[in-house]
């Protein structure tokens, strides 16, 4: 356990990369409009930052066996719940959507009271924000 | 080290086993924390799928510049906590306490910014559920965005408070000489908790503040 002479510069280097990635995320999100690629880009950067923090700040790289797999397994379950829930949401019929009920009822109401629910208008369908 | 105050327990068989057991216990706890936040992230993903335009507009009501400062604060505090583990492994108790105090200062700064932001939302009525009264955005969708916003950032802030208390306890332990180059399990596993709370923010930041 006792490591006598190990430099702190490795940690500082990881921190510099984390700061640069944070600034890149901010620039991409506010200055450069990536449109449909903004969500995958920002999440991809967040994943890279997480791997850096977990591997070096949390010393996951030093762990072996069970101690090493616990966190990746929890991430696997995150992916399962997220993936299956999104599949379910994306394959619902219109009426079963929380924003779909208004559209279904729309023709039965007088034109003067009609409102377009957000994100369901005649414009082209958007994919997760785009 | 006198025997009656020794932190080493006989039933682990060896000191290495005790350290490994503590590490495994903490990693399992961190895994359960990931699953706790998973529920909110999944809820977020589903409602962002249903209300993409409203989420973009609602996100513009948040302080993205200050959130970036918060991200930098947390990332830097993580560096100092990593350094604390690094120093205590070498038995440098004073330096450990010092870098932990710097990390605590940054965590308090983070919560200060968060509190100011909450106060702003309170005054403009961007509140969760039925308390939502921000007229600029459609209530359908925007109230959901702010419900998820308060749940995600609120749960994260609660975790920050716990983690700050933990770091304070570690500072006290380092100053009182409880932790040495041989025994510093609490610093190792306490640091893990702080890093995980930082990791959650790394995802909350782009998901809530940088929607486009």
Contacts between the chains, C-beta under 8 A, distances in Angstrom:
chain1	res1	chain2	res2	distance
A	1	B	16	7.9
A	1	B	19	6.9
A	1	B	89	6.6
A	1	B	181	7.4
A	1	B	182	6.8
A	2	B	89	6.3
A	2	B	90	7.3
A	2	B	91	7.2
A	2	B	181	4.3
A	2	B	182	6.5
A	3	B	89	5.3
A	3	B	90	6.9
A	4	B	90	6.6
A	6	B	86	7.0
A	6	B	89	7.8
A	6	B	90	7.9
A	8	B	83	6.1
A	8	B	86	6.1
A	11	B	79	6.0
A	11	B	82	5.0
A	11	B	83	6.0
A	11	B	86	6.5
A	12	B	79	7.1
A	14	B	79	7.6
A	14	B	82	8.0
A	15	B	75	6.8
A	15	B	76	6.8
A	15	B	78	7.8
A	15	B	79	4.1
A	18	B	75	4.6
A	18	B	78	7.8
A	18	B	79	7.9
A	19	B	72	6.3
A	19	B	75	6.3
A	19	B	76	7.6
A	22	B	68	6.7
A	22	B	71	5.0
A	22	B	72	5.8
A	22	B	75	6.1
A	23	B	68	7.7
A	25	B	71	7.9
A	25	B	205	7.4
A	25	B	206	5.9
A	25	B	210	6.9
A	26	B	64	7.3
A	26	B	68	4.6
A	26	B	210	7.7
A	28	B	210	7.9
A	29	B	64	7.1
A	29	B	206	6.6
A	29	B	209	7.5
A	29	B	210	3.3
A	29	B	212	6.8
A	30	B	64	6.0
A	30	B	210	7.2
A	33	B	212	6.2
A	34	B	212	7.2
A	35	B	212	7.1
A	38	B	210	7.1
A	38	B	212	4.7
A	42	B	206	3.6
A	42	B	207	8.0
A	42	B	210	5.5
A	43	B	203	7.4
A	43	B	206	6.5
A	43	B	207	7.9
A	45	B	206	7.5
A	46	B	202	4.8
A	46	B	203	5.1
A	46	B	205	7.6
A	46	B	206	5.8
A	49	B	75	7.7
A	49	B	199	7.9
A	49	B	202	5.0
A	50	B	199	5.0
A	50	B	202	5.9
A	50	B	203	7.7
A	53	B	78	6.2
A	53	B	195	5.4
A	53	B	198	6.4
A	53	B	199	5.6
A	53	B	202	7.5
A	54	B	195	7.4
A	54	B	199	7.1
A	56	B	82	7.3
A	57	B	78	5.4
A	57	B	79	7.3
A	57	B	81	7.3
A	57	B	82	4.1
A	57	B	191	7.8
A	57	B	195	5.1
A	58	B	191	7.5
A	58	B	192	5.4
A	58	B	195	4.8
A	58	B	196	7.6
A	59	B	85	7.4
A	59	B	188	7.8
A	63	B	23	6.8
A	63	B	27	7.7
A	66	B	24	5.8
A	67	B	20	6.8
A	67	B	23	5.2
A	67	B	24	5.0
A	67	B	27	5.4
A	70	B	24	7.3
A	70	B	27	4.1
A	70	B	28	5.5
A	70	B	30	7.3
A	70	B	31	4.8
A	71	B	27	6.0
A	71	B	30	6.2
A	71	B	31	5.9
A	71	B	34	7.1
A	73	B	31	6.7
A	74	B	30	7.5
A	74	B	31	3.6
A	74	B	32	7.5
A	74	B	34	4.0
A	74	B	35	5.9
A	75	B	34	6.6
A	77	B	34	8.0
A	77	B	35	6.2
A	77	B	38	7.0
A	78	B	34	6.1
A	78	B	35	7.2
A	78	B	38	4.4
A	78	B	41	7.1
A	81	B	38	5.6
A	81	B	39	7.8
A	81	B	42	5.3
A	82	B	38	7.2
A	82	B	41	6.7
A	82	B	42	5.1
A	82	B	45	5.9
A	85	B	42	4.9
A	85	B	45	7.1
A	85	B	46	5.7
A	86	B	42	8.0
A	86	B	45	5.7
A	86	B	46	6.6
A	86	B	49	6.5
A	89	B	46	4.8
A	89	B	49	5.4
A	89	B	50	7.0
A	90	B	49	6.7
A	97	B	50	6.1
A	98	B	47	7.9
A	98	B	50	5.7
A	99	B	50	5.1
A	99	B	51	6.4
A	99	B	140	6.8
A	99	B	141	7.2
A	117	B	140	6.6
A	118	B	51	5.8
A	118	B	53	5.2
A	118	B	54	4.6
A	118	B	138	5.1
A	118	B	140	6.6
A	118	B	141	5.3
A	119	B	50	7.1
A	119	B	51	5.4
A	119	B	52	5.4
A	119	B	53	4.7
A	119	B	54	6.7
A	119	B	141	7.3
A	126	B	52	4.5
A	126	B	53	6.7
A	127	B	52	7.6
A	128	B	48	6.2
A	128	B	49	6.0
A	128	B	52	6.1
A	129	B	48	6.5
A	129	B	52	4.5
A	129	B	55	6.3
A	129	B	56	5.8
A	129	B	211	5.7
A	129	B	212	6.2
A	130	B	52	7.0
A	130	B	212	7.4
